[in-house]
């Protein structure tokens, strides 16, 4: 049995929100980030909502939540590793010596 109406999704999202935020908070360690993670996950789950079997909804959404958390962590790690430290700019002063700004 699958879901037939967008109203089913709204009911599920409203009922599951507190539980999903608690799970996301355990994954992120931050309440605001947890809310963002749950919201992102629900947006991603909305498109295939009609194809998700009713018996597997909780499992699918929880799995999507964990995968989104891992993806966000990887993206941050890569961005952190690829961000170079800019060297201090060197400027020549009028006296011929190097001035570090």
C-alpha positions as CSV (number, residue, x, y, z in Angstrom):
1,X,0.0,0.0,0.0
2,X,1.4,3.4,-1.0
3,X,0.4,6.9,-0.2
4,X,-2.2,8.6,-2.4
5,X,-2.3,12.3,-1.4
6,X,0.0,15.1,-0.3
7,X,-2.1,15.3,2.8
8,X,-0.7,12.0,3.9
9,X,2.8,13.5,3.7
10,X,1.7,16.6,5.7
11,X,0.2,14.4,8.4
12,X,3.3,12.2,8.5
13,X,5.7,15.2,8.6
14,X,3.8,16.8,11.5
15,X,3.6,13.6,13.5
16,X,7.2,12.6,12.9
17,X,8.8,16.0,13.3
18,X,9.7,15.8,17.0
19,X,11.1,12.3,16.7
20,X,13.1,13.2,13.6
21,X,14.5,16.3,15.2
22,X,15.6,14.3,18.3
23,X,17.4,11.8,16.0
24,X,19.0,14.6,13.9
25,X,20.1,16.3,17.1
26,X,21.9,13.2,18.1
27,X,23.6,13.1,14.7
28,X,24.6,16.8,14.6
29,X,24.9,17.9,18.2
30,X,23.1,21.1,17.5
31,X,19.3,21.8,17.7
32,X,19.2,24.4,14.9
33,X,21.3,22.3,12.6
34,X,19.1,19.3,13.4
35,X,16.0,21.2,12.4
36,X,17.6,22.2,9.1
37,X,18.6,18.6,8.5
38,X,15.1,17.3,9.1
39,X,13.6,19.9,6.9
40,X,16.1,19.1,4.1
41,X,15.3,15.4,4.5
42,X,11.6,15.9,4.3
43,X,12.0,18.0,1.1
44,X,14.0,15.2,-0.5
45,X,11.5,12.5,0.6
46,X,8.5,14.4,-0.7
47,X,9.2,13.7,-4.4
48,X,9.2,9.9,-4.1
49,X,6.5,9.9,-1.3
50,X,3.9,8.1,-3.4
51,X,6.3,5.2,-4.2
52,X,7.3,4.6,-0.6
53,X,5.4,1.6,0.8
54,X,3.4,2.6,3.9
55,X,5.0,0.0,6.0
56,X,8.5,1.3,5.2
57,X,8.0,5.0,5.7
58,X,9.7,5.4,9.0
59,X,12.7,3.3,7.9
60,X,13.1,5.1,4.6
61,X,12.9,8.6,6.2
62,X,15.3,7.7,9.0
63,X,17.7,6.2,6.4
64,X,17.4,9.4,4.3
65,X,18.0,11.5,7.5
66,X,21.2,9.6,8.3
67,X,22.4,9.7,4.7
68,X,21.8,13.5,4.5
69,X,23.7,14.0,7.7
70,X,26.7,12.0,6.4
71,X,26.6,14.0,3.1
72,X,26.6,17.3,5.0
73,X,29.5,16.2,7.1
74,X,31.5,15.1,4.1
75,X,30.8,18.3,2.2
76,X,32.0,20.4,5.2
77,X,35.1,18.3,5.6
78,X,36.0,18.6,1.9
79,X,35.3,22.4,2.0
80,X,37.4,22.7,5.1
81,X,40.3,20.7,3.6
82,X,40.2,22.6,0.3
83,X,40.1,26.0,1.8
84,X,43.7,27.3,1.7
85,X,45.1,29.6,4.2
86,X,45.9,32.8,2.4
87,X,49.5,34.0,3.1
88,X,49.9,37.4,4.6
89,X,50.1,40.1,1.9
90,X,53.5,41.6,1.5
91,X,53.9,45.3,0.7
92,X,57.0,47.2,-0.1
93,X,57.4,50.2,2.0
94,X,59.1,53.4,0.8
95,X,62.3,52.5,2.6
96,X,62.9,49.3,0.5
97,X,62.1,46.8,3.3
98,X,59.2,44.4,3.2
99,X,56.2,45.3,5.3
100,X,53.9,42.6,6.4
101,X,50.3,43.6,6.7
